[in-house]
Amino acid sequence: MSVDAEVFVIGAGPAGLTTAYCLTKDMSSVLVIEKDPVYVGGISRTVRYKDFLFDIGGHRFFSKSKEVVDLWQEILPDDFIERPRLSRIYYGGKFYSYPLNAFEALRNLGIFKSAACMLSFAWAKVFPISEARTFHQWVRNQFGEKLFSIFFKTYTEKVWGMSCDAISADWAAQRIKGLDLGVAVFNALKRALLPKGFGRKGGPVVKTLIESFQYPRRGPGMMWETAARKITERGGKILMGRELQRLSFDKANGIWTIEVSTVDGNTETFTANHIVSSAPVRELVEKIAPTPMAVLHARALRYRDFLTVALMVQKPNLFPDNWIYIHDPAVQVGRVQNFRSWSPEMVPEGMSCLGLEYFCFEGDGLWNAPDADLIALAKKEVAHIGLIAASDVVDACVVRQPKAYPVYDDAYRHNVEMIRLNLETDYPTLHMVGRNGMHKYNNQDHAMMTAMLTAKNILAGKRVFDIWDVNEDAEYHEAGASGAQEALRSERLVPKTISVKDERAA
């Protein structure tokens, strides 16, 4: 029985486009749908407003995975620039360098508060919470209660809209992995006391301590627009302004039927042998017919949304940071991006563009506020912080991003495991990839690695690689990895770009 596409990909973000890009090296029968009528790239797109370009969240191109870095260079070989990694924390009316500058922190906090932080840190190390289940407990064990309250609590609760006691420790272990106070202080002292570059060779790099990164000169969307063009040049198809409405699977013939709606209200129907979904898990499960047993688990998954208020300023050099974390509870803004510091080509000469990020839930007061009200709020708050005066702003716009962050509450892990068990058992040709597709809040390189492995599984005709074993550093860990490599060799599909490491050696 013929199908419209061998592989049907839902979502043209990093995971969906990477899957299609890898597959179209060996087959042309790949069809991608994207809900957005204009932009590919998902949350990694680059938005254009007049002559300004800006990110949705800011995306550093840094990865420990050589395979991902090689793919970045393959897709966009001549358009990366190296940028200094500069960010600060705003707390208590003062700015703190991040990574930590020990002397600056001591000066800003004062001798007594600094001493209290170190005593709190020592207490946590001597008397740790034995089973840290929440974000609060995990950070307290790593840094002490005092540093938790200063540098983690306010910002984290802004991001998630919930108490740090309701957030799973998985979130902290994943996003702050490898960073401990001893390492941070040692690095700070080394930067302050030793010549630049001295003693920096060798040893693992902690992502939160990197000092430079690669970046497409006109934003991350440049990467995904190029990938989309190359996919279509190879015979693949990308249909914009299409939203998934219904998925059904004919087990007898192994064929999927997919119904999508277009921006003008029409319905289109397609058939395919494989489905690759980077859509939010909750949405995907709701649209499978008949409804899977795991639908109740899917409905329990939660998401955090956010919006960016971009302020255009007629001044060229405001501050050098890529972004500033706002730990001040007096303002609602959570982070401020400086897009000229990402790349000068994103902003017209003589101008700057600041992106004020507000974390919210789709449908709440912030999300539904008129753009004019949000712009007024952003101008007031950026002035309160002291970065610019409200009168410096000459233009502005608002961009909303639904389902930006999968929420790690105390039940998310069980819910995801039950959904995965249900879907992988009943639908062997349904593949979930990427951040929302797997309900894993990891970075772009992780999404890409899950997609690269999924493409290899499809080409191999079986699940040779378990993409759930890709860790947050976009490395694939599997005990018995040599067996996976042998399986691919036997089918003449040696994974030349995928390093497979034994978990015990990591």
C-alpha positions in Angstrom: 0.0 0.0 0.0 1.5 3.4 -1.0 1.8 6.2 1.4 2.3 10.0 1.0 5.5 9.9 3.0 7.7 7.2 4.4 8.3 9.4 7.5 5.9 12.2 8.7 7.5 14.7 11.1 5.4 16.8 13.4 7.2 20.1 14.2 9.9 22.0 12.4 12.0 22.8 15.5 15.6 21.6 16.2 14.5 18.0 16.8 12.0 17.7 13.9 14.3 19.4 11.3 17.4 17.4 12.5 15.4 14.2 12.0 14.4 15.2 8.5 17.8 16.5 7.6 19.5 13.2 8.6 16.8 11.1 6.9 16.9 13.0 3.6 20.5 12.0 3.2 19.2 8.5 2.4 15.6 9.0 1.4 13.5 11.8 0.0 10.1 10.6 1.3 10.0 12.8 4.3 7.2 15.3 5.1 7.4 17.9 7.9 4.5 20.0 9.2 4.9 23.2 11.2 2.2 25.0 13.1 3.8 28.4 12.7 2.9 29.9 9.3 6.2 31.9 9.0 9.1 30.6 11.1 10.9 27.3 11.4 13.1 26.6 14.4 10.5 26.4 17.1 11.8 28.0 20.3 15.2 28.3 18.5 13.8 30.5 15.8 15.0 34.1 15.2 12.2 36.6 15.0 12.4 39.6 12.7 10.8 43.0 13.7 11.6 45.7 11.1 15.4 45.7 10.9 15.9 43.9 14.3 16.5 40.2 14.8 16.1 38.5 18.2 16.0 35.1 19.8 13.2 33.5 21.8 15.2 32.8 24.9 18.8 33.1 23.7 20.6 30.0 22.4 24.3 29.5 22.9 25.8 27.0 20.5 28.0 25.0 22.9 28.0 21.3 23.2 30.2 18.5 24.7 29.0 16.3 21.8 31.4 16.4 18.9 28.7 14.8 16.7 26.3 17.7 17.3 29.0 20.4 16.8 30.0 18.6 13.5 26.3 18.7 12.4 26.1 22.4 13.2 29.2 23.1 11.1 27.8 20.8 8.3 24.6 22.7 8.1 26.0 26.2 8.5 29.7 26.0 7.7 30.6 29.6 7.1 28.3 31.7 9.3 29.4 31.0 12.9 31.1 33.7 15.0 32.7 33.2 18.4 31.2 35.3 21.2 32.3 35.9 24.7 30.0 34.4 27.3 29.0 37.2 29.7 26.1 37.2 32.1 25.4 38.6 35.5 22.9 38.2 38.3 21.0 41.3 39.6 20.2 40.9 43.3 19.7 43.4 46.1 20.3 46.4 43.8 23.7 45.1 42.7 25.2 43.1 39.9 27.1 39.8 40.4 29.2 38.2 37.7 28.2 34.7 36.6 30.3 32.6 36.8 31.1 33.8 40.3 33.8 36.4 40.9 34.8 35.7 44.5 36.0 39.1 45.4 33.1 40.9 43.8 30.6 38.6 45.6 32.4 39.3 48.9 32.3 43.0 48.3 28.7 43.1 47.2 27.3 40.8 49.9 29.5 42.1 52.7 31.7 40.3 55.1 28.9 39.2 57.5 26.5 37.9 54.8 29.4 36.1 53.0 30.4 34.5 56.3 26.8 33.4 56.8 26.8 31.8 53.3 30.0 29.9 54.0 28.8 28.7 57.4 25.5 27.6 55.8 27.4 25.8 53.1 29.5 24.0 55.7 26.4 23.0 57.7 24.8 21.5 54.6 27.8 19.4 53.8 28.1 18.1 57.3 24.3 17.5 57.7 22.9 16.9 54.2 19.3 15.9 53.5 19.6 12.2 52.9 17.1 11.9 50.0 16.8 15.3 48.3 13.5 15.1 46.4 12.8 18.7 45.7 14.7 21.5 44.0 15.0 23.3 47.4 16.5 20.3 49.1 18.9 19.5 46.2 20.3 23.1 46.1 20.4 23.4 49.8 22.6 20.2 49.9 24.9 21.6 47.2 25.2 25.3 48.3 23.6 25.7 51.7 20.4 27.4 52.7 21.7 30.9 52.6 23.0 30.8 49.0 19.7 29.0 48.0 17.7 31.9 49.3 19.9 34.5 47.7 20.7 33.1 44.3 18.2 30.4 43.5 14.8 30.8 45.1 13.4 34.1 43.6 14.6 33.4 40.0 13.5 29.8 40.0 10.0 30.6 41.4 9.7 33.3 38.7 10.5 30.8 36.0 8.2 28.1 37.2 5.4 29.9 38.9 5.5 27.5 41.8 7.4 26.9 45.1 10.9 25.4 45.0 9.5 22.8 47.3 7.1 21.6 44.5 9.8 21.3 41.8 11.5 18.0 41.4 15.1 17.6 42.3 15.6 16.2 38.8 15.4 19.8 37.5 18.4 20.9 39.7 20.4 17.8 39.1 20.0 18.2 35.4 20.4 22.0 34.9 23.1 22.7 37.6 24.9 19.3 37.2 28.7 19.6 37.7 28.6 23.0 39.4 29.5 23.0 43.1 30.5 25.8 45.3 34.1 24.6 45.6 34.5 24.4 41.8 32.9 27.9 41.4 35.1 29.5 44.0 38.3 27.8 42.7 37.5 29.0 39.2 36.7 32.5 40.4 40.0 32.7 42.3 41.9 31.3 39.3 40.4 33.9 37.0 41.2 36.7 39.5 44.7 35.7 40.4 46.2 33.9 37.4 47.0 35.2 33.9 44.3 34.7 31.3 44.4 31.2 29.8 46.7 29.9 32.5 45.9 26.4 33.7 42.7 26.0 31.6 43.6 23.0 29.5 42.4 19.5 30.3 39.5 18.3 32.5 35.8 18.4 31.8 34.1 21.7 31.0 31.1 22.6 33.2 28.5 24.1 30.8 27.6 26.8 33.4 31.3 27.9 33.5 32.1 28.2 29.8 33.6 31.5 28.7 32.8 31.6 25.0 30.4 30.0 22.6 29.7 29.7 18.8 26.7 31.6 17.5 25.2 32.0 14.0 25.9 35.6 12.9 22.2 36.3 12.3 20.7 34.2 15.1 19.9 30.5 15.6 17.0 30.7 13.1 19.7 31.0 10.4 20.7 27.4 11.3 17.1 26.1 10.9 16.2 28.1 7.9 19.3 26.6 6.2 18.5 23.1 7.3 14.9 23.5 6.0 16.2 24.6 2.6 18.6 21.7 2.4 15.8 19.3 3.3 13.6 20.5 0.4 16.6 20.5 -2.0 16.9 16.8 -1.3 13.2 16.2 -2.1 11.7 16.4 1.4 8.7 18.6 2.0 8.0 21.2 4.7 4.4 22.5 5.0 4.0 25.6 7.1 0.9 26.7 8.9 -0.3 23.1 9.6 -1.5 21.9 12.9 -2.0 18.2 13.9 -5.7 17.3 14.5 -5.8 13.5 14.5 -3.5 10.5 14.3 -4.8 6.9 13.7 -2.8 3.7 13.2 -3.8 0.8 11.1 -2.0 -2.1 12.8 -2.8 -4.6 10.1 -1.0 -2.6 7.4 1.4 -0.6 9.7 0.2 2.7 8.2 -0.6 6.0 9.9 -3.3 8.4 8.8 -2.7 12.0 9.8 -5.3 14.8 9.7 -4.0 18.4 9.9 -5.7 21.8 9.7 -4.4 24.7 7.7 -4.3 28.4 8.7 -7.3 29.1 6.4 -9.4 26.4 8.1 -9.1 23.5 5.6 -8.3 19.9 6.5 -5.6 17.9 4.8 -5.0 14.1 5.2 -1.8 12.2 4.8 -0.5 8.7 5.2 2.9 7.5 6.4 4.8 4.5 7.7 6.6 6.4 10.6 5.6 9.3 12.7 8.3 11.5 14.4 6.7 13.9 16.9 8.4 16.9 18.6 5.0 18.2 19.6 4.2 18.5 23.3 3.4 15.1 24.7 0.1 16.2 26.2 -1.1 17.4 22.8 0.2 14.4 20.9 -1.6 11.8 23.1 -4.8 13.7 23.1 -4.9 13.5 19.2 -4.2 9.8 18.8 -7.4 7.8 17.9 -8.5 5.7 19.6 -7.4 7.4 22.7 -4.4 5.7 24.4 -4.7 4.4 27.9 -2.0 6.8 29.0 -4.1 9.9 28.2 -4.7 10.6 31.9 -1.0 10.7 32.5 -0.6 13.0 29.5 -3.2 15.4 30.8 -1.3 15.6 34.1 1.8 17.0 32.3 2.2 20.7 32.8 4.1 23.4 30.8 5.4 26.9 31.6 5.1 29.6 28.9 6.8 32.9 28.5 6.8 36.1 26.5 9.5 38.5 25.4 9.1 42.2 25.3 11.7 43.5 22.9 12.7 47.1 23.5 14.6 49.1 20.8 17.0 51.7 22.1 18.8 54.3 20.2 22.2 53.7 21.9 24.8 51.3 20.6 26.6 50.0 23.7 24.4 49.5 26.7 26.3 46.8 28.5 28.4 43.8 27.4 26.3 40.9 28.9 24.5 38.4 26.7 21.8 38.3 29.4 21.2 39.3 33.0 19.3 37.1 35.5 16.9 39.2 37.6 16.7 38.0 41.2 14.8 41.0 42.4 11.3 40.1 43.7 10.2 43.8 43.2 10.0 43.3 39.4 8.2 40.5 37.4 10.9 40.3 34.7 13.0 37.2 35.0 15.8 37.8 32.5 17.1 40.6 30.2 18.7 39.7 26.9 21.1 42.1 25.1 20.9 41.0 21.5 23.7 43.2 20.2 26.0 41.2 22.5 24.9 38.0 20.9 25.8 39.3 17.4 26.2 42.9 16.1 24.5 41.8 12.9 21.2 41.4 14.7 20.7 45.1 15.5 21.0 48.1 13.2 24.1 50.3 13.5 23.8 52.8 16.4 21.0 50.9 18.1 20.5 48.2 20.8 17.7 45.7 21.4 16.8 44.4 24.9 14.6 41.4 25.4 12.8 41.3 28.7 11.5 37.8 29.4 8.4 37.2 31.5 7.5 33.7 32.6 3.8 33.0 32.8 1.1 30.4 32.1 -0.9 30.6 28.9 -4.1 32.3 29.6 -3.0 34.1 32.8 -3.0 37.9 33.4 0.5 38.5 31.9 -0.2 36.3 28.9 -3.5 37.9 28.1 -2.3 41.5 28.8 -2.5 43.9 25.8 0.9 44.5 24.1 0.8 48.1 25.1 0.5 47.3 28.8 3.3 44.8 28.6 5.6 47.3 26.8 4.8 49.9 29.5 5.6 47.3 32.2 8.9 46.4 30.6 10.0 50.0 30.2 9.1 50.7 33.9 11.0 47.6 35.1 14.1 48.0 33.0 14.4 51.6 34.4 13.9 50.2 38.0 16.8 47.8 37.4 18.9 50.8 36.1 19.9 49.4 32.7 18.3 52.3 30.7 15.7 55.0 31.2 12.2 54.4 30.0 12.6 57.4 27.7 15.4 55.7 25.9 13.0 53.2 24.3 12.1 54.3 20.7 10.1 51.2 19.6 9.0 47.8 21.0 7.2 44.6 20.2 5.9 41.5 22.1 6.4 37.8 21.2 4.6 35.0 23.1 6.0 31.5 23.3 3.6 28.8 24.5 4.9 25.6 26.1 8.4 26.8 26.4 9.3 24.6 29.4 8.1 21.2 30.4 7.4 21.4 34.1 9.3 19.0 36.4 6.8 18.5 39.3 6.9 15.6 41.6 4.7 13.4 39.4 6.2 14.2 35.9 8.7 11.3 35.9 6.0 8.6 36.6 3.6 10.2 34.0 6.3 10.2 31.3 7.3 6.6 32.0 3.7 5.4 31.7 3.1 7.3 28.5 6.3 6.0 27.0 5.4 2.4 28.0 1.9 2.7 26.4 3.0 4.4 23.2 6.2 2.3 22.5 4.2 -0.9 23.1 1.2 -0.1 21.0 2.8 2.1 18.3 6.3 0.8 17.4 6.6 3.3 14.5 5.8 6.4 16.6 9.0 8.2 17.7 9.0 11.1 20.2 12.0 13.5 20.1 13.2 16.7 21.5 12.3 18.9 24.5 8.5 18.8 24.3 8.3 15.6 22.4 10.0 13.8 25.4 9.0 16.2 28.1 12.7 16.8 28.9 13.9 20.3 29.6 17.2 19.9 27.9 19.1 22.1 25.5 19.2 22.3 21.7 22.1 19.8 21.4 20.2 17.2 23.4 17.1 17.6 21.1 19.4 17.2 18.1 21.0 14.1 19.4 17.7 12.4 20.1 16.7 13.2 16.5 20.0 11.9 15.0 19.5 8.6 16.8 15.9 8.4 15.8 16.8 8.9 12.1 19.3 6.0 12.5 16.6 3.8 14.1 14.2 4.5 11.2 16.9 3.7 8.6 17.8 0.5 10.5 14.2 -0.6 10.7 14.3 -1.1 14.5 15.0 0.7 17.7 18.7 0.1 17.8 19.3 3.1 20.0 17.2 4.0 23.0 17.0 7.8 22.7 15.9 8.1 26.3 19.5 7.2 27.2 20.8 10.5 25.8 21.9 12.5 28.8 21.7 16.3 29.2 25.1 16.7 27.7 23.8 15.2 24.4 25.9 12.0 25.0 24.4 8.6 24.4 25.0 6.2 27.3 24.2 2.6 27.1 25.8 -0.4 28.7 26.2 -2.8 25.9 26.8 -0.1 23.3 29.1 -2.3 21.3 26.1 -4.5 20.5 24.2 -1.6 19.1 27.1 -0.7 16.9 27.4 -4.3 15.6 23.6 -4.3 14.8 24.1 -1.2 12.7 27.2 -2.6 11.0 25.3 -5.7 10.0 22.9 -3.5 8.1 25.6 -1.4 6.5 24.5 1.6 8.6 27.5 2.3 10.7 26.8 5.3 12.9 29.8 7.4 11.9 28.7 10.5 13.7 27.3 9.0 16.9 29.7 8.2 19.8 28.4 5.5 22.1 29.9 5.4 25.5 29.6 3.0 28.3 27.8 4.7 31.2 30.5 3.5 33.7 33.2 5.3 31.8 31.3 8.7 31.8 
